[in-house]
Amino acid sequence: MISNKEEKIYKYLFRTCDAQWRATITNDIRKIAKEAGYKKHLTNLKDAISYAINQDEDAAEYLMNQWHIEL
């Protein structure tokens, strides 16, 4: 289950980004997770946002710096 913060970020990105940009965000966070040794596959944008907020500072920084999202 995702938190309220994660849901708000997801809805914001879903409204403001087209499918190609959402896929780019997901793939970029997947790369960060893979480099960090994360074993589970992040299947969609919700998984990627949850991972970024809860498990990886580099992924969180990516969201803050590249997409101007306040965490």
Predicted model as a PDB file, atoms N, CA, C, CB and O in Angstrom, pLDDT in the B-factor column:
MODEL        1                                                                  
ATOM      1  N   MET A   1       0.848  -1.185   0.000  1.00 61.00           N  
ATOM      2  CA  MET A   1       0.000   0.000   0.000  1.00 61.00           C  
ATOM      3  C   MET A   1       0.889   1.241   0.000  1.00 61.00           C  
ATOM      4  CB  MET A   1      -0.963   0.002   1.227  1.00 61.00           C  
ATOM      5  O   MET A   1       1.886   1.297   0.720  1.00 61.00           O  
ATOM      6  N   ILE A   2       0.530   2.219  -0.797  1.00 68.00           N  
ATOM      7  CA  ILE A   2       1.348   3.407  -0.878  1.00 68.00           C  
ATOM      8  C   ILE A   2       0.809   4.483   0.064  1.00 68.00           C  
ATOM      9  CB  ILE A   2       1.400   3.925  -2.319  1.00 68.00           C  
ATOM     10  O   ILE A   2      -0.384   4.533   0.365  1.00 68.00           O  
ATOM     11  N   SER A   3       1.717   5.333   0.515  1.00 83.00           N  
ATOM     12  CA  SER A   3       1.342   6.383   1.453  1.00 83.00           C  
ATOM     13  C   SER A   3       0.639   7.526   0.735  1.00 83.00           C  
ATOM     14  CB  SER A   3       2.574   6.903   2.194  1.00 83.00           C  
ATOM     15  O   SER A   3       0.611   7.587  -0.494  1.00 83.00           O  
ATOM     16  N   ASN A   4       0.077   8.423   1.522  1.00 88.00           N  
ATOM     17  CA  ASN A   4      -0.601   9.597   0.977  1.00 88.00           C  
ATOM     18  C   ASN A   4       0.370  10.460   0.179  1.00 88.00           C  
ATOM     19  CB  ASN A   4      -1.239  10.420   2.103  1.00 88.00           C  
ATOM     20  O   ASN A   4       0.014  10.980  -0.879  1.00 88.00           O  
ATOM     21  N   LYS A   5       1.595  10.615   0.681  1.00 87.00           N  
ATOM     22  CA  LYS A   5       2.614  11.403  -0.014  1.00 87.00           C  
ATOM     23  C   LYS A   5       2.944  10.775  -1.372  1.00 87.00           C  
ATOM     24  CB  LYS A   5       3.893  11.517   0.850  1.00 87.00           C  
ATOM     25  O   LYS A   5       3.040  11.474  -2.380  1.00 87.00           O  
ATOM     26  N   GLU A   6       3.112   9.472  -1.385  1.00 90.00           N  
ATOM     27  CA  GLU A   6       3.409   8.769  -2.626  1.00 90.00           C  
ATOM     28  C   GLU A   6       2.263   8.927  -3.628  1.00 90.00           C  
ATOM     29  CB  GLU A   6       3.673   7.281  -2.347  1.00 90.00           C  
ATOM     30  O   GLU A   6       2.497   9.132  -4.819  1.00 90.00           O  
ATOM     31  N   GLU A   7       1.041   8.832  -3.146  1.00 90.00           N  
ATOM     32  CA  GLU A   7      -0.131   8.973  -4.009  1.00 90.00           C  
ATOM     33  C   GLU A   7      -0.193  10.375  -4.619  1.00 90.00           C  
ATOM     34  CB  GLU A   7      -1.417   8.681  -3.216  1.00 90.00           C  
ATOM     35  O   GLU A   7      -0.502  10.521  -5.801  1.00 90.00           O  
ATOM     36  N   LYS A   8       0.099  11.402  -3.823  1.00 91.00           N  
ATOM     37  CA  LYS A   8       0.083  12.777  -4.328  1.00 91.00           C  
ATOM     38  C   LYS A   8       1.147  12.972  -5.410  1.00 91.00           C  
ATOM     39  CB  LYS A   8       0.308  13.776  -3.176  1.00 91.00           C  
ATOM     40  O   LYS A   8       0.885  13.603  -6.434  1.00 91.00           O  
ATOM     41  N   ILE A   9       2.330  12.440  -5.185  1.00 91.00           N  
ATOM     42  CA  ILE A   9       3.396  12.558  -6.188  1.00 91.00           C  
ATOM     43  C   ILE A   9       3.013  11.815  -7.453  1.00 91.00           C  
ATOM     44  CB  ILE A   9       4.730  12.018  -5.637  1.00 91.00           C  
ATOM     45  O   ILE A   9       3.215  12.322  -8.557  1.00 91.00           O  
ATOM     46  N   TYR A  10       2.466  10.625  -7.307  1.00 91.00           N  
ATOM     47  CA  TYR A  10       2.038   9.846  -8.468  1.00 91.00           C  
ATOM     48  C   TYR A  10       0.993  10.617  -9.278  1.00 91.00           C  
ATOM     49  CB  TYR A  10       1.471   8.481  -8.022  1.00 91.00           C  
ATOM     50  O   TYR A  10       1.106  10.728 -10.499  1.00 91.00           O  
ATOM     51  N   LYS A  11      -0.016  11.144  -8.600  1.00 92.00           N  
ATOM     52  CA  LYS A  11      -1.069  11.875  -9.303  1.00 92.00           C  
ATOM     53  C   LYS A  11      -0.516  13.113  -9.992  1.00 92.00           C  
ATOM     54  CB  LYS A  11      -2.181  12.271  -8.333  1.00 92.00           C  
ATOM     55  O   LYS A  11      -0.913  13.434 -11.112  1.00 92.00           O  
ATOM     56  N   TYR A  12       0.401  13.807  -9.326  1.00 91.00           N  
ATOM     57  CA  TYR A  12       1.023  14.988  -9.935  1.00 91.00           C  
ATOM     58  C   TYR A  12       1.760  14.605 -11.215  1.00 91.00           C  
ATOM     59  CB  TYR A  12       1.995  15.663  -8.944  1.00 91.00           C  
ATOM     60  O   TYR A  12       1.574  15.236 -12.255  1.00 91.00           O  
ATOM     61  N   LEU A  13       2.593  13.574 -11.138  1.00 91.00           N  
ATOM     62  CA  LEU A  13       3.351  13.149 -12.321  1.00 91.00           C  
ATOM     63  C   LEU A  13       2.431  12.620 -13.414  1.00 91.00           C  
ATOM     64  CB  LEU A  13       4.374  12.077 -11.940  1.00 91.00           C  
ATOM     65  O   LEU A  13       2.685  12.836 -14.599  1.00 91.00           O  
ATOM     66  N   PHE A  14       1.368  11.931 -13.021  1.00 91.00           N  
ATOM     67  CA  PHE A  14       0.444  11.381 -14.013  1.00 91.00           C  
ATOM     68  C   PHE A  14      -0.272  12.503 -14.758  1.00 91.00           C  
ATOM     69  CB  PHE A  14      -0.581  10.449 -13.340  1.00 91.00           C  
ATOM     70  O   PHE A  14      -0.516  12.398 -15.959  1.00 91.00           O  
ATOM     71  N   ARG A  15      -0.612  13.591 -14.035  1.00 92.00           N  
ATOM     72  CA  ARG A  15      -1.296  14.720 -14.674  1.00 92.00           C  
ATOM     73  C   ARG A  15      -0.359  15.561 -15.528  1.00 92.00           C  
ATOM     74  CB  ARG A  15      -1.942  15.595 -13.623  1.00 92.00           C  
ATOM     75  O   ARG A  15      -0.763  16.064 -16.576  1.00 92.00           O  
ATOM     76  N   THR A  16       0.881  15.718 -15.094  1.00 91.00           N  
ATOM     77  CA  THR A  16       1.781  16.670 -15.756  1.00 91.00           C  
ATOM     78  C   THR A  16       2.705  16.036 -16.791  1.00 91.00           C  
ATOM     79  CB  THR A  16       2.612  17.366 -14.728  1.00 91.00           C  
ATOM     80  O   THR A  16       3.295  16.756 -17.597  1.00 91.00           O  
ATOM     81  N   CYS A  17       2.847  14.730 -16.793  1.00 91.00           N  
ATOM     82  CA  CYS A  17       3.776  14.063 -17.713  1.00 91.00           C  
ATOM     83  C   CYS A  17       3.004  13.118 -18.635  1.00 91.00           C  
ATOM     84  CB  CYS A  17       4.868  13.283 -16.925  1.00 91.00           C  
ATOM     85  O   CYS A  17       2.040  12.471 -18.226  1.00 91.00           O  
ATOM     86  N   ASP A  18       3.451  13.055 -19.881  1.00 93.00           N  
ATOM     87  CA  ASP A  18       2.848  12.084 -20.787  1.00 93.00           C  
ATOM     88  C   ASP A  18       3.451  10.701 -20.510  1.00 93.00           C  
ATOM     89  CB  ASP A  18       3.066  12.501 -22.279  1.00 93.00           C  
ATOM     90  O   ASP A  18       4.337  10.556 -19.668  1.00 93.00           O  
ATOM     91  N   ALA A  19       2.964   9.707 -21.221  1.00 93.00           N  
ATOM     92  CA  ALA A  19       3.386   8.318 -20.977  1.00 93.00           C  
ATOM     93  C   ALA A  19       4.891   8.138 -21.169  1.00 93.00           C  
ATOM     94  CB  ALA A  19       2.630   7.367 -21.909  1.00 93.00           C  
ATOM     95  O   ALA A  19       5.529   7.387 -20.430  1.00 93.00           O  
ATOM     96  N   GLN A  20       5.447   8.818 -22.147  1.00 95.00           N  
ATOM     97  CA  GLN A  20       6.884   8.677 -22.400  1.00 95.00           C  
ATOM     98  C   GLN A  20       7.705   9.215 -21.228  1.00 95.00           C  
ATOM     99  CB  GLN A  20       7.274   9.408 -23.696  1.00 95.00           C  
ATOM    100  O   GLN A  20       8.689   8.591 -20.832  1.00 95.00           O  
ATOM    101  N   TRP A  21       7.321  10.350 -20.674  1.00 94.00           N  
ATOM    102  CA  TRP A  21       8.059  10.909 -19.537  1.00 94.00           C  
ATOM    103  C   TRP A  21       7.876  10.051 -18.290  1.00 94.00           C  
ATOM    104  CB  TRP A  21       7.604  12.348 -19.255  1.00 94.00           C  
ATOM    105  O   TRP A  21       8.818   9.880 -17.517  1.00 94.00           O  
ATOM    106  N   ARG A  22       6.674   9.509 -18.084  1.00 93.00           N  
ATOM    107  CA  ARG A  22       6.463   8.629 -16.924  1.00 93.00           C  
ATOM    108  C   ARG A  22       7.323   7.385 -17.046  1.00 93.00           C  
ATOM    109  CB  ARG A  22       4.973   8.235 -16.793  1.00 93.00           C  
ATOM    110  O   ARG A  22       7.871   6.914 -16.050  1.00 93.00           O  
ATOM    111  N   ALA A  23       7.452   6.844 -18.252  1.00 95.00           N  
ATOM    112  CA  ALA A  23       8.319   5.681 -18.472  1.00 95.00           C  
ATOM    113  C   ALA A  23       9.777   6.050 -18.231  1.00 95.00           C  
ATOM    114  CB  ALA A  23       8.140   5.130 -19.902  1.00 95.00           C  
ATOM    115  O   ALA A  23      10.537   5.255 -17.679  1.00 95.00           O  
ATOM    116  N   THR A  24      10.167   7.242 -18.639  1.00 95.00           N  
ATOM    117  CA  THR A  24      11.539   7.703 -18.410  1.00 95.00           C  
ATOM    118  C   THR A  24      11.838   7.790 -16.917  1.00 95.00           C  
ATOM    119  CB  THR A  24      11.769   9.071 -19.076  1.00 95.00           C  
ATOM    120  O   THR A  24      12.894   7.349 -16.464  1.00 95.00           O  
ATOM    121  N   ILE A  25      10.917   8.354 -16.163  1.00 94.00           N  
ATOM    122  CA  ILE A  25      11.097   8.458 -14.706  1.00 94.00           C  
ATOM    123  C   ILE A  25      11.246   7.070 -14.101  1.00 94.00           C  
ATOM    124  CB  ILE A  25       9.903   9.205 -14.051  1.00 94.00           C  
ATOM    125  O   ILE A  25      12.159   6.825 -13.312  1.00 94.00           O  
ATOM    126  N   THR A  26      10.346   6.162 -14.473  1.00 95.00           N  
ATOM    127  CA  THR A  26      10.388   4.801 -13.941  1.00 95.00           C  
ATOM    128  C   THR A  26      11.704   4.122 -14.296  1.00 95.00           C  
ATOM    129  CB  THR A  26       9.208   3.978 -14.473  1.00 95.00           C  
ATOM    130  O   THR A  26      12.329   3.503 -13.435  1.00 95.00           O  
ATOM    131  N   ASN A  27      12.127   4.226 -15.535  1.00 95.00           N  
ATOM    132  CA  ASN A  27      13.370   3.586 -15.964  1.00 95.00           C  
ATOM    133  C   ASN A  27      14.592   4.194 -15.279  1.00 95.00           C  
ATOM    134  CB  ASN A  27      13.520   3.696 -17.474  1.00 95.00           C  
ATOM    135  O   ASN A  27      15.519   3.471 -14.917  1.00 95.00           O  
ATOM    136  N   ASP A  28      14.601   5.508 -15.099  1.00 95.00           N  
ATOM    137  CA  ASP A  28      15.726   6.141 -14.409  1.00 95.00           C  
ATOM    138  C   ASP A  28      15.819   5.679 -12.960  1.00 95.00           C  
ATOM    139  CB  ASP A  28      15.593   7.664 -14.462  1.00 95.00           C  
ATOM    140  O   ASP A  28      16.915   5.424 -12.460  1.00 95.00           O  
ATOM    141  N   ILE A  29      14.688   5.569 -12.289  1.00 95.00           N  
ATOM    142  CA  ILE A  29      14.697   5.089 -10.899  1.00 95.00           C  
ATOM    143  C   ILE A  29      15.076   3.611 -10.856  1.00 95.00           C  
ATOM    144  CB  ILE A  29      13.313   5.310 -10.231  1.00 95.00           C  
ATOM    145  O   ILE A  29      15.749   3.177  -9.921  1.00 95.00           O  
ATOM    146  N   ARG A  30      14.652   2.825 -11.858  1.00 95.00           N  
ATOM    147  CA  ARG A  30      15.081   1.415 -11.931  1.00 95.00           C  
ATOM    148  C   ARG A  30      16.601   1.317 -12.002  1.00 95.00           C  
ATOM    149  CB  ARG A  30      14.448   0.713 -13.160  1.00 95.00           C  
ATOM    150  O   ARG A  30      17.203   0.484 -11.325  1.00 95.00           O  
ATOM    151  N   LYS A  31      17.223   2.167 -12.822  1.00 95.00           N  
ATOM    152  CA  LYS A  31      18.682   2.165 -12.955  1.00 95.00           C  
ATOM    153  C   LYS A  31      19.347   2.505 -11.625  1.00 95.00           C  
ATOM    154  CB  LYS A  31      19.127   3.161 -14.041  1.00 95.00           C  
ATOM    155  O   LYS A  31      20.322   1.861 -11.236  1.00 95.00           O  
ATOM    156  N   ILE A  32      18.828   3.510 -10.930  1.00 95.00           N  
ATOM    157  CA  ILE A  32      19.372   3.890  -9.621  1.00 95.00           C  
ATOM    158  C   ILE A  32      19.246   2.722  -8.658  1.00 95.00           C  
ATOM    159  CB  ILE A  32      18.644   5.140  -9.056  1.00 95.00           C  
ATOM    160  O   ILE A  32      20.184   2.420  -7.920  1.00 95.00           O  
ATOM    161  N   ALA A  33      18.082   2.056  -8.660  1.00 95.00           N  
ATOM    162  CA  ALA A  33      17.851   0.924  -7.759  1.00 95.00           C  
ATOM    163  C   ALA A  33      18.793  -0.230  -8.082  1.00 95.00           C  
ATOM    164  CB  ALA A  33      16.393   0.453  -7.849  1.00 95.00           C  
ATOM    165  O   ALA A  33      19.333  -0.864  -7.175  1.00 95.00           O  
ATOM    166  N   LYS A  34      18.991  -0.503  -9.362  1.00 93.00           N  
ATOM    167  CA  LYS A  34      19.880  -1.595  -9.773  1.00 93.00           C  
ATOM    168  C   LYS A  34      21.309  -1.317  -9.325  1.00 93.00           C  
ATOM    169  CB  LYS A  34      19.830  -1.791 -11.304  1.00 93.00           C  
ATOM    170  O   LYS A  34      21.999  -2.210  -8.833  1.00 93.00           O  
ATOM    171  N   GLU A  35      21.751  -0.068  -9.497  1.00 93.00           N  
ATOM    172  CA  GLU A  35      23.102   0.307  -9.059  1.00 93.00           C  
ATOM    173  C   GLU A  35      23.256   0.182  -7.551  1.00 93.00           C  
ATOM    174  CB  GLU A  35      23.423   1.735  -9.493  1.00 93.00           C  
ATOM    175  O   GLU A  35      24.345  -0.103  -7.054  1.00 93.00           O  
ATOM    176  N   ALA A  36      22.164   0.396  -6.824  1.00 93.00           N  
ATOM    177  CA  ALA A  36      22.202   0.286  -5.365  1.00 93.00           C  
ATOM    178  C   ALA A  36      22.077  -1.151  -4.887  1.00 93.00           C  
ATOM    179  CB  ALA A  36      21.099   1.118  -4.756  1.00 93.00           C  
ATOM    180  O   ALA A  36      22.167  -1.419  -3.689  1.00 93.00           O  
ATOM    181  N   GLY A  37      21.867  -2.091  -5.832  1.00 93.00           N  
ATOM    182  CA  GLY A  37      21.773  -3.500  -5.472  1.00 93.00           C  
ATOM    183  C   GLY A  37      20.376  -3.952  -5.090  1.00 93.00           C  
ATOM    184  O   GLY A  37      20.213  -5.025  -4.509  1.00 93.00           O  
ATOM    185  N   TYR A  38      19.378  -3.165  -5.399  1.00 92.00           N  
ATOM    186  CA  TYR A  38      17.997  -3.526  -5.092  1.00 92.00           C  
ATOM    187  C   TYR A  38      17.585  -4.701  -5.966  1.00 92.00           C  
ATOM    188  CB  TYR A  38      17.042  -2.319  -5.303  1.00 92.00           C  
ATOM    189  O   TYR A  38      17.755  -4.650  -7.184  1.00 92.00           O  
ATOM    190  N   LYS A  39      17.050  -5.747  -5.373  1.00 89.00           N  
ATOM    191  CA  LYS A  39      16.781  -6.991  -6.096  1.00 89.00           C  
ATOM    192  C   LYS A  39      15.403  -7.058  -6.751  1.00 89.00           C  
ATOM    193  CB  LYS A  39      16.926  -8.138  -5.165  1.00 89.00           C  
ATOM    194  O   LYS A  39      15.256  -7.700  -7.791  1.00 89.00           O  
ATOM    195  N   LYS A  40      14.395  -6.413  -6.170  1.00 89.00           N  
ATOM    196  CA  LYS A  40      13.050  -6.488  -6.733  1.00 89.00           C  
ATOM    197  C   LYS A  40      12.952  -5.633  -7.986  1.00 89.00           C  
ATOM    198  CB  LYS A  40      12.004  -6.044  -5.701  1.00 89.00           C  
ATOM    199  O   LYS A  40      13.657  -4.633  -8.128  1.00 89.00           O  
ATOM    200  N   HIS A  41      12.068  -6.038  -8.893  1.00 88.00           N  
ATOM    201  CA  HIS A  41      11.840  -5.276 -10.118  1.00 88.00           C  
ATOM    202  C   HIS A  41      10.774  -4.221  -9.850  1.00 88.00           C  
ATOM    203  CB  HIS A  41      11.415  -6.210 -11.293  1.00 88.00           C  
ATOM    204  O   HIS A  41       9.704  -4.537  -9.329  1.00 88.00           O  
ATOM    205  N   LEU A  42      11.058  -2.980 -10.199  1.00 92.00           N  
ATOM    206  CA  LEU A  42      10.087  -1.907 -10.073  1.00 92.00           C  
ATOM    207  C   LEU A  42       9.240  -1.917 -11.337  1.00 92.00           C  
ATOM    208  CB  LEU A  42      10.783  -0.516  -9.854  1.00 92.00           C  
ATOM    209  O   LEU A  42       9.697  -1.507 -12.404  1.00 92.00           O  
ATOM    210  N   THR A  43       8.003  -2.387 -11.212  1.00 92.00           N  
ATOM    211  CA  THR A  43       7.190  -2.656 -12.391  1.00 92.00           C  
ATOM    212  C   THR A  43       6.499  -1.431 -12.975  1.00 92.00           C  
ATOM    213  CB  THR A  43       6.169  -3.668 -12.056  1.00 92.00           C  
ATOM    214  O   THR A  43       6.162  -1.418 -14.159  1.00 92.00           O  
ATOM    215  N   ASN A  44       6.285  -0.409 -12.166  1.00 94.00           N  
ATOM    216  CA  ASN A  44       5.560   0.753 -12.673  1.00 94.00           C  
ATOM    217  C   ASN A  44       5.975   2.016 -11.919  1.00 94.00           C  
ATOM    218  CB  ASN A  44       4.040   0.534 -12.554  1.00 94.00           C  
ATOM    219  O   ASN A  44       6.836   1.975 -11.040  1.00 94.00           O  
ATOM    220  N   LEU A  45       5.353   3.127 -12.275  1.00 94.00           N  
ATOM    221  CA  LEU A  45       5.694   4.410 -11.677  1.00 94.00           C  
ATOM    222  C   LEU A  45       5.411   4.433 -10.180  1.00 94.00           C  
ATOM    223  CB  LEU A  45       4.930   5.522 -12.361  1.00 94.00           C  
ATOM    224  O   LEU A  45       6.185   5.013  -9.419  1.00 94.00           O  
ATOM    225  N   LYS A  46       4.317   3.813  -9.746  1.00 93.00           N  
ATOM    226  CA  LYS A  46       3.998   3.779  -8.309  1.00 93.00           C  
ATOM    227  C   LYS A  46       5.094   3.055  -7.536  1.00 93.00           C  
ATOM    228  CB  LYS A  46       2.633   3.089  -8.068  1.00 93.00           C  
ATOM    229  O   LYS A  46       5.512   3.523  -6.477  1.00 93.00           O  
ATOM    230  N   ASP A  47       5.562   1.927  -8.046  1.00 93.00           N  
ATOM    231  CA  ASP A  47       6.647   1.193  -7.388  1.00 93.00           C  
ATOM    232  C   ASP A  47       7.912   2.043  -7.319  1.00 93.00           C  
ATOM    233  CB  ASP A  47       6.934  -0.124  -8.130  1.00 93.00           C  
ATOM    234  O   ASP A  47       8.605   2.061  -6.302  1.00 93.00           O  
ATOM    235  N   ALA A  48       8.204   2.746  -8.413  1.00 94.00           N  
ATOM    236  CA  ALA A  48       9.405   3.569  -8.469  1.00 94.00           C  
ATOM    237  C   ALA A  48       9.329   4.723  -7.473  1.00 94.00           C  
ATOM    238  CB  ALA A  48       9.612   4.108  -9.883  1.00 94.00           C  
ATOM    239  O   ALA A  48      10.313   5.021  -6.796  1.00 94.00           O  
ATOM    240  N   ILE A  49       8.187   5.364  -7.381  1.00 93.00           N  
ATOM    241  CA  ILE A  49       8.017   6.466  -6.426  1.00 93.00           C  
ATOM    242  C   ILE A  49       8.144   5.952  -5.003  1.00 93.00           C  
ATOM    243  CB  ILE A  49       6.654   7.158  -6.623  1.00 93.00           C  
ATOM    244  O   ILE A  49       8.813   6.572  -4.177  1.00 93.00           O  
ATOM    245  N   SER A  50       7.518   4.840  -4.713  1.00 93.00           N  
ATOM    246  CA  SER A  50       7.595   4.253  -3.377  1.00 93.00           C  
ATOM    247  C   SER A  50       9.039   3.921  -3.008  1.00 93.00           C  
ATOM    248  CB  SER A  50       6.726   2.992  -3.296  1.00 93.00           C  
ATOM    249  O   SER A  50       9.483   4.205  -1.895  1.00 93.00           O  
ATOM    250  N   TYR A  51       9.756   3.327  -3.936  1.00 93.00           N  
ATOM    251  CA  TYR A  51      11.168   2.999  -3.704  1.00 93.00           C  
ATOM    252  C   TYR A  51      11.966   4.276  -3.439  1.00 93.00           C  
ATOM    253  CB  TYR A  51      11.763   2.233  -4.919  1.00 93.00           C  
ATOM    254  O   TYR A  51      12.766   4.321  -2.505  1.00 93.00           O  
ATOM    255  N   ALA A  52      11.756   5.298  -4.242  1.00 93.00           N  
ATOM    256  CA  ALA A  52      12.516   6.539  -4.110  1.00 93.00           C  
ATOM    257  C   ALA A  52      12.271   7.199  -2.761  1.00 93.00           C  
ATOM    258  CB  ALA A  52      12.156   7.504  -5.234  1.00 93.00           C  
ATOM    259  O   ALA A  52      13.209   7.690  -2.133  1.00 93.00           O  
ATOM    260  N   ILE A  53      11.047   7.215  -2.317  1.00 91.00           N  
ATOM    261  CA  ILE A  53      10.715   7.890  -1.068  1.00 91.00           C  
ATOM    262  C   ILE A  53      11.157   7.091   0.148  1.00 91.00           C  
ATOM    263  CB  ILE A  53       9.227   8.149  -0.997  1.00 91.00           C  
ATOM    264  O   ILE A  53      11.634   7.663   1.129  1.00 91.00           O  
ATOM    265  N   ASN A  54      11.004   5.784   0.092  1.00 92.00           N  
ATOM    266  CA  ASN A  54      11.209   4.962   1.288  1.00 92.00           C  
ATOM    267  C   ASN A  54      12.572   4.294   1.398  1.00 92.00           C  
ATOM    268  CB  ASN A  54      10.176   3.920   1.336  1.00 92.00           C  
ATOM    269  O   ASN A  54      12.967   3.910   2.499  1.00 92.00           O  
ATOM    270  N   GLN A  55      13.318   4.138   0.277  1.00 92.00           N  
ATOM    271  CA  GLN A  55      14.486   3.285   0.364  1.00 92.00           C  
ATOM    272  C   GLN A  55      15.781   3.848  -0.191  1.00 92.00           C  
ATOM    273  CB  GLN A  55      14.202   2.051  -0.313  1.00 92.00           C  
ATOM    274  O   GLN A  55      16.847   3.308   0.104  1.00 92.00           O  
ATOM    275  N   ASP A  56      15.736   4.901  -0.975  1.00 92.00           N  
ATOM    276  CA  ASP A  56      16.970   5.318  -1.634  1.00 92.00           C  
ATOM    277  C   ASP A  56      17.068   6.834  -1.734  1.00 92.00           C  
ATOM    278  CB  ASP A  56      17.060   4.701  -3.020  1.00 92.00           C  
ATOM    279  O   ASP A  56      16.260   7.472  -2.408  1.00 92.00           O  
ATOM    280  N   GLU A  57      18.057   7.406  -1.063  1.00 92.00           N  
ATOM    281  CA  GLU A  57      18.246   8.858  -1.091  1.00 92.00           C  
ATOM    282  C   GLU A  57      18.615   9.359  -2.487  1.00 92.00           C  
ATOM    283  CB  GLU A  57      19.326   9.264  -0.096  1.00 92.00           C  
ATOM    284  O   GLU A  57      18.199  10.450  -2.877  1.00 92.00           O  
ATOM    285  N   ASP A  58      19.384   8.584  -3.241  1.00 93.00           N  
ATOM    286  CA  ASP A  58      19.757   9.003  -4.600  1.00 93.00           C  
ATOM    287  C   ASP A  58      18.520   9.093  -5.502  1.00 93.00           C  
ATOM    288  CB  ASP A  58      20.787   8.017  -5.206  1.00 93.00           C  
ATOM    289  O   ASP A  58      18.390  10.021  -6.300  1.00 93.00           O  
ATOM    290  N   ALA A  59      17.637   8.138  -5.366  1.00 93.00           N  
ATOM    291  CA  ALA A  59      16.406   8.162  -6.162  1.00 93.00           C  
ATOM    292  C   ALA A  59      15.513   9.328  -5.726  1.00 93.00           C  
ATOM    293  CB  ALA A  59      15.643   6.817  -6.027  1.00 93.00           C  
ATOM    294  O   ALA A  59      14.872   9.968  -6.560  1.00 93.00           O  
ATOM    295  N   ALA A  60      15.474   9.595  -4.442  1.00 91.00           N  
ATOM    296  CA  ALA A  60      14.694  10.734  -3.945  1.00 91.00           C  
ATOM    297  C   ALA A  60      15.281  12.047  -4.467  1.00 91.00           C  
ATOM    298  CB  ALA A  60      14.660  10.738  -2.394  1.00 91.00           C  
ATOM    299  O   ALA A  60      14.542  12.944  -4.871  1.00 91.00           O  
ATOM    300  N   GLU A  61      16.588  12.154  -4.456  1.00 92.00           N  
ATOM    301  CA  GLU A  61      17.244  13.347  -4.995  1.00 92.00           C  
ATOM    302  C   GLU A  61      16.946  13.513  -6.479  1.00 92.00           C  
ATOM    303  CB  GLU A  61      18.756  13.274  -4.769  1.00 92.00           C  
ATOM    304  O   GLU A  61      16.742  14.632  -6.951  1.00 92.00           O  
ATOM    305  N   TYR A  62      16.920  12.410  -7.214  1.00 91.00           N  
ATOM    306  CA  TYR A  62      16.570  12.448  -8.634  1.00 91.00           C  
ATOM    307  C   TYR A  62      15.191  13.086  -8.809  1.00 91.00           C  
ATOM    308  CB  TYR A  62      16.592  11.020  -9.246  1.00 91.00           C  
ATOM    309  O   TYR A  62      15.020  13.975  -9.643  1.00 91.00           O  
ATOM    310  N   LEU A  63      14.209  12.635  -8.027  1.00 90.00           N  
ATOM    311  CA  LEU A  63      12.869  13.206  -8.138  1.00 90.00           C  
ATOM    312  C   LEU A  63      12.861  14.685  -7.778  1.00 90.00           C  
ATOM    313  CB  LEU A  63      11.897  12.448  -7.243  1.00 90.00           C  
ATOM    314  O   LEU A  63      12.200  15.485  -8.440  1.00 90.00           O  
ATOM    315  N   MET A  64      13.589  15.050  -6.738  1.00 89.00           N  
ATOM    316  CA  MET A  64      13.606  16.446  -6.307  1.00 89.00           C  
ATOM    317  C   MET A  64      14.316  17.337  -7.320  1.00 89.00           C  
ATOM    318  CB  MET A  64      14.280  16.570  -4.946  1.00 89.00           C  
ATOM    319  O   MET A  64      13.820  18.415  -7.649  1.00 89.00           O  
ATOM    320  N   ASN A  65      15.462  16.903  -7.813  1.00 90.00           N  
ATOM    321  CA  ASN A  65      16.259  17.743  -8.698  1.00 90.00           C  
ATOM    322  C   ASN A  65      15.762  17.763 -10.137  1.00 90.00           C  
ATOM    323  CB  ASN A  65      17.675  17.286  -8.676  1.00 90.00           C  
ATOM    324  O   ASN A  65      15.672  18.829 -10.746  1.00 90.00           O  
ATOM    325  N   GLN A  66      15.442  16.609 -10.682  1.00 88.00           N  
ATOM    326  CA  GLN A  66      15.039  16.535 -12.090  1.00 88.00           C  
ATOM    327  C   GLN A  66      13.585  16.944 -12.310  1.00 88.00           C  
ATOM    328  CB  GLN A  66      15.250  15.131 -12.613  1.00 88.00           C  
ATOM    329  O   GLN A  66      13.243  17.511 -13.347  1.00 88.00           O  
ATOM    330  N   TRP A  67      12.737  16.653 -11.332  1.00 85.00           N  
ATOM    331  CA  TRP A  67      11.298  16.871 -11.528  1.00 85.00           C  
ATOM    332  C   TRP A  67      10.726  17.892 -10.559  1.00 85.00           C  
ATOM    333  CB  TRP A  67      10.551  15.565 -11.380  1.00 85.00           C  
ATOM    334  O   TRP A  67       9.517  18.119 -10.541  1.00 85.00           O  
ATOM    335  N   HIS A  68      11.579  18.505  -9.760  1.00 82.00           N  
ATOM    336  CA  HIS A  68      11.178  19.591  -8.853  1.00 82.00           C  
ATOM    337  C   HIS A  68      10.035  19.182  -7.923  1.00 82.00           C  
ATOM    338  CB  HIS A  68      10.764  20.815  -9.659  1.00 82.00           C  
ATOM    339  O   HIS A  68       9.052  19.904  -7.752  1.00 82.00           O  
ATOM    340  N   ILE A  69      10.198  18.011  -7.335  1.00 81.00           N  
ATOM    341  CA  ILE A  69       9.192  17.485  -6.427  1.00 81.00           C  
ATOM    342  C   ILE A  69       9.708  17.640  -5.004  1.00 81.00           C  
ATOM    343  CB  ILE A  69       8.861  15.994  -6.748  1.00 81.00           C  
ATOM    344  O   ILE A  69      10.820  17.220  -4.685  1.00 81.00           O  
ATOM    345  N   GLU A  70       8.894  18.244  -4.159  1.00 78.00           N  
ATOM    346  CA  GLU A  70       9.247  18.400  -2.751  1.00 78.00           C  
ATOM    347  C   GLU A  70       8.887  17.127  -1.997  1.00 78.00           C  
ATOM    348  CB  GLU A  70       8.529  19.626  -2.129  1.00 78.00           C  
ATOM    349  O   GLU A  70       7.731  16.705  -1.979  1.00 78.00           O  
ATOM    350  N   LEU A  71       9.892  16.526  -1.378  1.00 71.00           N  
ATOM    351  CA  LEU A  71       9.623  15.339  -0.568  1.00 71.00           C  
ATOM    352  C   LEU A  71       9.637  15.760   0.844  1.00 71.00           C  
ATOM    353  CB  LEU A  71      10.638  14.209  -0.814  1.00 71.00           C  
ATOM    354  O   LEU A  71       9.435  14.935   1.736  1.00 71.00           O  
TER     355      LEU A  71                                                      
ENDMDL                                                                          
END                                                                             
